[in-house]
Every structure is written in structure tokens, then in C-alpha cells.
Amino acid sequence: MAMTSWTVFQPAPAGEQPDRSEWPDGVVFVRERFSRAGLVLGPLVLLWHRLWIAFAGYVVLAGAWFVLVPHIASGWPVAFLDLLPHLLVGHLLADLRRWTLRRAGYQEIGTVVAPDLPAAERRFFEAWLASGAGQSTDTVGSRPTLPPAAANPRSFAGRDVAPPVLGLFPEAGRP
């Protein structure tokens, strides 16, 4: 099963602080990989994710592209060139979603690696609960922050030693 990175966003506070029980509802997970749905159904995927500015740009650029391509090439290369706007949507969908969320006032609060969305949500919120949701809060107010990736960078597999070398440079004292 392939693992995927997910970027996690939370809505920025506006005036009153939300109730801690409602906080998880506003969290958005953005998958960081090529979108096959964006390749096949480019403009519909943009509308599904409510990327209105990106959709308007797609309509303008795709319209210009479809007018210019027949003047540039003819025959079978035109069919491949007509796929370029859809390839761009498939490739840039995660970037467009992150950009739109930031414009809407969302803050990036972390990343999670998981095979699918339910697993990503579970890992994120397990780490959130393990961090002591009630004790540590960021400067925003009642929203918790995640602990650093490694509390002790020298600890490796439960031992207080450095991890083994992965490369051509040996550690001092090793043959």
C-alpha cells in the first residue's frame, strides 16, 4: 500500500474562539500527490473543491490553448497537446488547494503520512491527543500544537545512541 503525505490546515481564529469539541470539524487534509481525477475531469474537480479562481483561469487558458493548438500542430499531436491543461490540473491540484486555503485564512499546522484519509485523520488526532490536548496551546488560543517529531534527536529505537550511518562516511571509532 502506497503512503501519501497529507498537509493539515486549520481555520484561523476570527473573533471568538471555537469550542474544543468543534475544532476537529474545521481541520482540512490536503493530499500531496498527482490527482488522477484532475487528469480525467479537470474543470469538474476544480469546481468540486470550490477553486473558483483556478477554474476561471483554467477556462481562459484552456480556451486560448484550444484555439492556438490547431495553428501550431496538426494531426495526431493535437490530441496529445489537448491533454496538457488536464495534466496541469492533475499536477497542480494540491498546490491550488493549499493556495486557496491560505487565501481563506487557514493556517498550516502539520503534515501526516498515511495510506488514505481516514488513516491520516486517525494519526493526526492520535498525535494531537498524545500531546496533551489540554496542556499545550499555541498563541492562537485554545487550539493545541503538535509535539516536535523527535523529543530527543539522540534517541534511536529506545536507546540513547546515534542512529547507524547510512552512507559512505563511517562514524569515528568504527572500523
Buried (B, 14 or more C-beta within 10 A) or exposed (E): EEEBBBBBBBBEBEEEEBEEEEBEEEBBBBBBEEBEEBBEBBBEBBBEBEBEEBBEEBEEEBEEBEEEBEEEEEEEEEEEBBEEBBBBBBBBBBEBBBBBBEEEEBBBBBBBEBEBEEBBBEBBBEBBEEBEBEEEEEEBEBBBBBEEEEEEEEEEEEEEEEEEEEEEEEEEEEE
